Structures are given as C-alpha cells and as structure tokens.
Amino acid sequence: MIIENNPVEKEAMEAYRRGDRGEAQRLQEKFAAQFREEYKEKDHCPCKKACRYHGNCKECVAIHRAHQEHVPNCMRRMLNDRIKKLSELTEHTIANEIEPPQEILRKE
C-alpha cells in the first residue's frame, strides 16, 4: 500500500470537489481501513530521522502544532512539491534567496 498520492484517497478528494460527500467519506474510510490493516504491525513513517516519536503521528503532529516552527519531516515532500509549483511563477528565483540551515544540508 502506498500512502503518498494514494489513488483511493485522491478519488475521495475528487468526490469532495464534486460535492459528493457520501462517496468521499466512503472512499476515505476505505483508505483508512486499508491503512489500518496494512500497517497494523509495520512501520508507516517515512521519516529517516531518529526520533522518539517516530511512527506516532498523533504526538508528532501535536508537537509541531504546538511549537509552530516547522512541519514534520513526513510532510515536507508534499509541501515542497506545492511550493515548487508556486515558485514556477517567478522562474524559481526564490532559490537565490534561500540558504538552508546546516541541519538540512547533511546527507541522508
């Protein structure tokens, strides 16, 4: 099962956009049921950083919401994809103005 860009969940979002809330909720529950079954015993967290909250999304997200400094590592790819599309509006010139912190520069 894939989580990122999951076809069932993407279909659920399309149903929401069409105004078919019932179908959207049915599909969303289908995704959630598949997730619960697939990851009952497996690690689902894509984060490569060693952290005591690894795999515990509820607490991890709560911590990030509380300090509001940055987003969890597992959400960065999704956000960066969106930011990249926005950056196309200025031919990615924002890249010339960004210097990532040392922590981000380390090799994975």
C-alpha positions in Angstrom: 0.0 0.0 0.0 1.2 3.5 -0.8 0.3 6.4 1.4 1.6 9.4 -0.6 -0.5 10.0 -3.7 -2.8 7.1 -2.8 -5.3 6.6 -5.7 -8.3 5.8 -3.4 -7.7 8.9 -1.3 -7.2 11.0 -4.4 -10.5 9.7 -5.7 -12.1 10.7 -2.4 -10.8 14.2 -2.8 -12.3 14.4 -6.3 -15.6 13.3 -4.9 -15.5 16.1 -2.3 -14.8 18.6 -5.0 -17.8 17.3 -7.0 -19.9 17.8 -3.9 -20.5 14.0 -3.4 -19.7 14.0 0.3 -21.1 10.5 0.9 -18.9 8.9 -1.7 -15.9 10.9 -0.5 -16.4 9.6 3.0 -16.9 6.1 1.8 -13.6 6.2 -0.1 -11.8 7.9 2.8 -12.9 5.1 5.1 -11.8 2.5 2.5 -8.3 4.1 2.6 -8.3 4.3 6.4 -9.3 0.6 6.6 -6.6 -0.4 4.2 -4.1 1.6 6.1 -5.1 0.1 9.5 -4.8 -3.4 8.1 -1.6 -2.9 6.2 0.2 -1.0 8.9 -1.1 -2.9 11.9 2.4 -4.4 12.5 4.6 -2.4 10.0 6.3 0.9 10.2 4.5 3.5 8.1 6.6 6.5 9.0 8.8 7.8 6.1 10.9 10.0 8.3 14.6 9.0 8.3 15.4 11.0 11.4 15.8 9.0 14.6 13.2 10.4 16.9 11.3 9.0 19.9 8.0 10.0 18.2 8.8 8.0 15.0 5.6 6.4 13.8 3.5 8.2 16.4 1.8 10.7 14.1 -0.6 12.0 16.7 2.0 13.1 19.2 4.5 14.2 16.5 1.9 16.5 14.8 0.8 17.8 18.1 4.4 18.8 19.0 4.8 20.6 15.6 1.5 22.3 16.0 2.5 23.4 19.5 5.8 25.0 18.6 4.8 26.1 15.1 8.4 26.4 14.0 8.4 23.9 11.1 6.4 20.9 9.8 7.1 17.2 10.5 9.6 15.6 8.1 7.0 13.3 6.6 5.0 16.3 5.3 7.9 18.2 3.8 7.9 16.5 0.4 4.2 17.3 -0.1 4.7 20.9 0.9 7.8 21.3 -1.1 6.0 20.0 -4.2 3.3 22.6 -3.7 5.9 25.4 -3.0 7.9 24.3 -6.1 4.7 24.9 -8.3 4.2 28.3 -6.8 7.9 29.1 -7.3 7.5 28.5 -11.0 5.5 31.8 -11.1 8.8 33.6 -10.6 11.1 31.2 -12.5 12.3 29.8 -9.2 14.2 32.9 -8.4 13.4 32.4 -4.7 16.1 29.7 -4.7 18.7 32.5 -4.9 17.4 33.9 -1.6 17.2 30.7 0.4 20.1 29.2 2.4 19.0 26.1 4.3 20.2 25.5 7.8 23.2 23.2 8.4 20.9 20.5 9.8 19.1 20.2 6.5 22.4 20.0 4.5 23.6 16.7 5.9 23.5 13.7 3.7 20.7 11.1 4.3 
